[in-house]
Amino acid sequence: MVDFEKVTLHTPVSGSSSSTFEAASSSWLMCATTDRTCSYPVADARERLATLYRRKLAAWSVQPFDASSPVALGLKPPTDKKAAADMPAVARWLKQWSAVDVPGLRIDWEQRRWPNTGTQSIPVRLAAQSPEALARFLARGKEWERYRARALRLQTLAPQDPDAREDFDRALTRVIGKAAALAQEDFERIFHVLAWLASHPASGLYPRQLPVEGIDSKWLERHADIVRTLHVAAGGDPGLGLLAPAKLYRVRFLDSGLAPARMGDLMASPDTLGRLDPAAQTVLIVENLQTLLSLPELPGVIALHGGGYDVRWCAPIPWVARAAVLYWGDLDLDGLAILASLRSMRPDARSMMMDPATLQRFTHLAVPNAKGLSRAVPSGLQPAEVEAYELLRAQGGLRLEQERIPWDYALTALGTALARSNNHLAGRPDGAEPEE
């Protein structure tokens, strides 16, 4: 049987004088079988306080509490009736608490006059007057010393302005766990790197080019979270004043007449692609790379690898902005959300094979995928796409990957979608649906 009782812990963290959590007990030295109210042995008090300590260690290491607002735990001493029922258990309980001797950890004792057992001195409350005292009671003193020492060192980097110092402390709380886990050499390098970044706010170097002694080409990548968080908290630029390698995207020119220097398949940055000027009628964006690689030659068409939720990368490119945009992604909740994201920049973008008819025709090729079931229908979808979204949710979440659709059917659907796109550009009515 598990008993639940509410324990109040007094702590100054987050501007509150106390916090309350539910604690569970399954074995005590003294448990009454009638009311299930139990006194705390030392081991169980440690277990309860350890839960709070683990949760608050980072915040306390940056801003410790003190004796004016200690962390306290009521020990729920036994009643006269319970003591009389099992005096040997009471004696063991008292012996346990009498043996606790930790500097900064106060145990409050009270005199109780009991009719059955006489006057007794009973421990009623434990109060840790500092995180260090609590850590030592929990046998985690070394861990506390490491956290606190490193927090104090890192706080020397904080701005002098009081508001800025508060912001710095909040940022430090987020990364002190990672900083405390560093080997001493890497911890010292944090200071060297931050000093170099502060004195070179716009170096124009790439991250692996930092001329800081002791770091290798991947050091900043491994410790970027600590460095960036503290650099920004100290007033630095989120980009660290460094260059970021341009992200490259795969492009296929399905019309060889549009290919630059006959390069029908290439990877380039959006900036480089923006310097091209092909007269594409339609830009086909596909979610998956293997689909992109399988596409046949198609007049007037350039195909792009969308990159999932990064799909909007291509929208500002001038020749993409001039062309009709056709999107084909996986028929699942993510795929439809990606389509909606694209529409936030290209509301005229058309989709293909992302409708209820396609899902119903090829449900046997779909796999379970419960991701995102609780999300609302994204804005920007057209009625048939909303219906597909709801149908996917109603079936507990499915994923029909675009590669799973039979290729002959997909090519027929693609031809129809391109014809519709061309008709739309020319002001003609849309054509018919593809047949299997």
N, C-alpha and C positions, 0 to 999 in steps of 0.2 A: 504493500500500500504506500502510495506517495502522498505526503502531506504538503500543502502549499501554505506559506505564510508570507506576509508582506514585511519587508525589512526597509527601514528608512536610513539612507546614507546621506550625511550632511557633507556637502561639497560646494565650493564656490564656483565650479566650472559653469561656463556659459551664463553667468550672471544670476544663477539660481542658488538659493541657500540649501536646497536639498533635492535629492532625486530618489525615486522609489523604484524598486524592481521586485519581481516575483521570484522567490527562492523555493526550491523543492527539497524535501528531506525524505530519505528512505530508511535511515538507521540512526538512532540516537542512543546515548547512554541511558537516557531516561525518557521514555515515551509512555504516556498514559494511554491505556487501551480504550478509555471512554471518550475523552475529548480530543485526543490526537495532538495536544499541545506539548511541545518538546523544548527542552533546554539545549543550547548550542554547545557541543563539544568544540575543542580547539580546531580539530581538522575540518569540521563543517563550517565554522566561522571563516577559516582560511579559504575554503572553496567558494563561499559566497563573495568574499571580498576580492578574490582573484578575478572573478568575472568583471567586476567594476574596474579593477586595476588594468586589465588587458584593454578594456575599451577606452580608458582615459589616459593611458600611459603617454601617448604622443602629446596631448594637450597639457598634461601636468609637467612634462619635461620642459616645455616652453614657458609655461606659467604655473608654477607650483602653488598649491594651497598651503595655508599655514595654520597655526594653532587657533587663530580667531574663527576659523570655520572648518573644523576637522571632519574627516570621514569617520562616521560612527556607526556602530552596530549594537543594537540591544540584544542582550544574551538570554533573555527570557528565563530568568531563574525559576527553579521549581517552587511550587506552593508547599505549605506545611503538610498538606495531605499527601502529596507525591513524595516529599522527602521521607515522611514516616513510613511510606509503603516500601521504600528501598533505600535505606541509609547507606549501604555499601556503594551503590551507584552514585549517590550524592557525594560521598567521600572521594570517589575517583574523579568526578567532575571538578570538585574543588581543587584537588591536587593538580589536575591538568592546568587550570587557570592560574594557580599559584606559581607554577613553574614558568609562566610566560614573563620574560624580562627583556624587552626591546626598548632601547632609548627612543623617546618620542612617541611611544605607544602607551597610552594611559588606560588602565582598567579601573573603573569606578566600582568600589565595594560599598555595600550598605549593610547596616545591622538589621536583621529581621528577628523579631520575637515570635516564636512559634509555640503554640500550646503543647504540641506533641513532642517537639525536639529541643525546645529552649531557644536561647538567643544564638543566632548564627551570623557570621560575616559572609555575605554572598556577593559574587561579581555580577553586576547588573548591566554594564555597558562597557564596550571597547571603543576607544577613540584614537585614531591615528592623527597625529598633529602635523604630519608632513608626508608627502609621497615616499620619501626615503624610509620613514619609520614603517609605513605600510609595506613597502617592498621588502624590508628586512623581516617583517613578520611572515611574509609569504615566501621567504627564502629566495628572493629575486633581487637582492641588494646589488650585485654586480651589474645586472642588466640596467637597473635604475641609474647607477653611477655613469654608465656608458652613455645612456640617453641624455642625462642632464649635462654631462660634461660637453658633449657634442652640441647640444642646443645652445649652451652658453657661448661656445666658440663661434657658432654660426650667427648668433645675435650680435656679434661685434660688427657684422656687415650691414646691420639695419640702419636706415636713415635716421637723422636726429629729430625730424619733425614727429611729434607724438602720434598724430593720426597715421602717418606713414609707418611708424614703428608698429602700430597695432596691425596694420595690413601685412607687414613683414612677418609678424608673429603668427598670424593666421596662415600665411603661405608656408612658413617653416613647419607648422604643425602637420601640414599635408605630406611633407617629405622627410620628416625627422626619422621615421622608421627606416627608410632607405639609407639615410645618412648614417644612422647608428649601425647598420649592418655592413658598412664598408670596411675593408681592410684599412689600417692606419695610413698606408701610403696613398691609397686612393682618396681618403678623406682629406689629406693635406693637399692633394692635387686639385680638389674642388676649389680651394682658396686661390691657388695659382691661376687656374683657368678663369675664375670670376674676376680676379684682378686684371688679367690680360684683356678680357672682354670689356671691362669698365674703361680701360685706357685706350681701347681701340673700338669705339662704338660703331664704326662703319668701315671695317677692315676690307670688305669685299672679297674675303677668302672663302673657300669651301670648308665645311666642318673638319675634314680630314687634314687640312693644311695648317691647323693651329700650331704655331711655333712655341709650344709650351713644353718644357723639359719633363720627361717622364711619361708622357702620354703617347699611345700609339694611334694608328689611323682610325681605330674604331672606338677609342675611349669615350669620346663625346657622345657617340650613338648609344653606348651602354648607360651613360649617366646623364642623358639629356634632360630627364624629368627634374632631377635635383638642380642641375645648372640653370635650366631655363626658368624654373619656378623662383629660385632665389635671385637670379639676375633681374627678372621683371619686378619682383618685390622690392628690389633696391633701386628701382627707377630705370632699368634698362629696357631695351627694345625686345619684344617677343621673338624676333628673328635673330637675335644675338649679333646683329650687324654682319651676319654671314650670308653667303650665297646659298641658295637651295638648288640642287640639281633639278633641271626641268624634267617634268614627267613626260614620258613618251607614249604615244598612242598609235595603234596599228591602223593603217589605212590601205584599202585596196581600190584601185581605179578599175572598175569593171568595164569601162569603155576605154580601150587603149589609146584612143584619140585624146583623152583628157589627161593621160599620165605625163608627168613632167620628166623629160629626158628618157621616156619609155620605161620609167620605173613604176611598174604596175602595183607593187606591193612594198610598202615602206613603213617605218616607224619614225615619228617626228613629234616635236613639241607643238602645242597650239600656236605659239608665236611663229614657228617656222612654217607651219601649214597656212597661217594667215598671210604669209608673203607670196603664196601661190595664187593663181587666178583662173582655175579651171571653170568652164561654163557648164557646170553640172545642172541637169534638169531636176534630178532627185538625189538626195542624200539618204541612203539606207543605213540606219543605226541598228546594230544587232548586239544583244547582251553578251553572247558567248563567243570566244575566239574561234573554236572549231567550226561554228556556223559561218563566221566571216571567211575562213579559209576555204570553205566548200562552195561558196557562191560562184556561179558561172559568169561569163561575160554578159553584160547587159548594157545596151546603148544609153548614154546619157546619165549613167548611175555611178556614184562613188559610194563605197561602203565603209563605215567606220565601226571600230570596236568601242562600244559605249562606255565600258568600264563600270557597270553597275550603277550605284548611286552617284557616281561621279559624272553621270551622263551629260550634265549641262556644260561640260568643258568645251564642247564644240559650237555651242550656240553663238558666241560672239564672232566666230570666223566669218569674214565677209561673204565668201562664196557659199558657205553653208546658209547664211542668212538670206541669200537670194534664191536658194533652191527650195523645192518642196521637200519636206522631211517625213520619212516613213520609219516607224519604230517597230521592231520585232524583238520581244523579250520572252523569257520563260513565262508560262501561264501559271503564275502563283501570286500570292499576296505581295511579295517583294517586287516581282516583275511589274505588276500594275502600279505599285507605289513609285517605282522608277519612272514609268511612263508619266505619271502625274507630275513628278519632279521636272521632267523635261518640258511638260506643257506650261510650267510656271514661266519659262522663257520662250517657248515656241508653242503658243496655244493652238496653232494650226497644225501641229504634228499629228499625223494619222498613224493608227496602229494596224497590225495585221496578225491574224491568228491569235488574238487575245480576247476572245468573245465566248459566250456560252456554247455556241454551236461547236466550236473547235474542242472545247473541254469535254462536252458530252460525247463527241465522236471518238475521242482518244483517251477517255478516262482509264481504260485498261492499261495504258502506258504511263499513267501518273503514279507517283509515289507519295506516301504520307509526308506531310510537312506542316507541323502545327505552329511554326514560328509566326508571330504577329497576329494571332487570332483575336486578341483583345483590342487591336488598333481600330480606330474609326476608319470609314471609307475615306480615302484621301480626296481632296478637292482637285478638280481638273479632269476627272474621268468622264467619258461620255456614257449615255444610258446603258448601252450594251456592255461596256466595260465594268460599270457598277454592278450590273446583273451578274457578270462573271465573278466579280469580287465576292458578292454575297453567296454565290453558289459554292465557291471554294471554302468559305467559312462554314456554310451549312453542312458540308461534308467533312468537317473536322480538320480542314487544312490539307490541301493537295499541292503537288508541284508537277506540272507537265513541262519538262524541259524542252526547249525548242528543238534540240537535236533528236528528241524521241519521235517527233512527228515524221511519218514516212516522207522521204525526200521528194518523191514524185509529186505527192500532194502539196508539199511545201512550195515546190517550184511553180506549180500551177497557181497556188494562192498568191505567190509573189508576183507572177505575171499579171494576175487580175488586179492586185493592189497597185502595181505600177501603172497599169492602164487607167485605173481610176484617178491616180495622181495626175497623170498627163491630161485626162479629160477635165479634171478640176482646173488645172492651169489654163486649159484652152476654153473653159466655160462650157464644156459639153457634159451631158448626163453621165453618171457612173455606169459601168458595165455590169455584167452578171457575176454571180458567185462562181467560184471554181467548182468543177466536178471532180469526184475521185477517179 
